[in-house]
């Protein structure tokens, strides 16, 4: 049970990190465009 919860939390953390990197890349391109 605990390991399953840990697995889910790890997946959530990973997906959030990927989303954050994606948005950071878009913001960098936007700043460079200006």
trRosetta pair geometry for C-beta under 8 A, 3 or more apart (Angstrom, degrees):
i j d omega theta_ij theta_ji phi_ij phi_ji
1 4 5.8 -52 -148 32 26 111
1 5 6.6 25 152 -16 61 105
2 5 5.6 -54 -150 37 34 111
2 6 6.2 37 150 -22 66 106
3 6 5.4 -52 -147 36 33 115
3 7 6.4 39 150 -25 65 102
4 7 5.5 -50 -150 31 33 114
4 8 6.6 31 152 -17 64 102
5 8 5.8 -53 -150 36 33 110
5 9 6.3 30 153 -17 66 107
6 9 5.8 -55 -145 39 31 109
6 10 6.3 34 153 -22 65 106
7 10 5.8 -55 -150 34 29 112
7 11 6.6 29 152 -19 63 104
8 11 5.7 -55 -151 34 33 110
8 12 6.4 32 152 -18 66 105
9 12 5.6 -51 -147 36 34 112
9 13 6.2 36 153 -20 66 106
10 13 5.7 -53 -146 37 31 112
10 14 6.2 31 154 -20 65 107
11 14 5.7 -55 -147 37 30 111
11 15 6.3 27 156 -17 66 106
12 15 5.9 -56 -146 37 29 107
12 16 6.3 29 155 -18 65 107
13 16 5.8 -56 -148 37 29 111
13 17 6.3 31 153 -21 64 107
14 17 5.7 -54 -149 35 31 113
14 18 6.4 30 153 -19 65 105
15 18 5.7 -52 -148 36 33 111
15 19 6.4 34 153 -19 65 104
16 19 5.7 -54 -148 37 32 110
16 20 6.2 33 153 -21 66 106
17 20 5.7 -54 -146 35 30 112
17 21 6.4 29 155 -18 65 104
18 21 5.9 -53 -148 36 31 109
18 22 6.3 34 152 -23 64 106
19 22 5.5 -55 -150 34 32 114
19 23 6.4 25 155 -14 67 105
20 23 6.0 -56 -147 40 30 105
20 24 6.1 33 153 -23 65 108
21 24 5.5 -54 -144 36 31 114
21 25 6.4 35 155 -22 65 103
22 25 5.9 -55 -154 32 28 111
22 26 6.7 26 150 -16 63 105
23 26 5.5 -53 -149 36 37 112
23 27 6.3 37 152 -19 68 105
24 27 5.7 -54 -147 37 32 111
24 28 6.4 35 152 -22 64 104
25 28 5.7 -51 -149 33 31 113
25 29 6.6 30 153 -17 64 104
26 29 5.8 -55 -151 37 32 110
26 30 6.3 33 150 -22 65 107
27 30 5.5 -53 -146 36 33 114
27 31 6.4 32 155 -19 66 103
28 31 5.9 -54 -148 36 31 108
28 32 6.3 28 154 -17 65 107
29 32 5.7 -57 -146 39 31 110
29 33 6.3 37 152 -28 65 105
30 33 5.7 -51 -149 28 31 114
30 34 7.1 31 153 -22 61 100
31 34 6.1 -52 -157 26 35 110
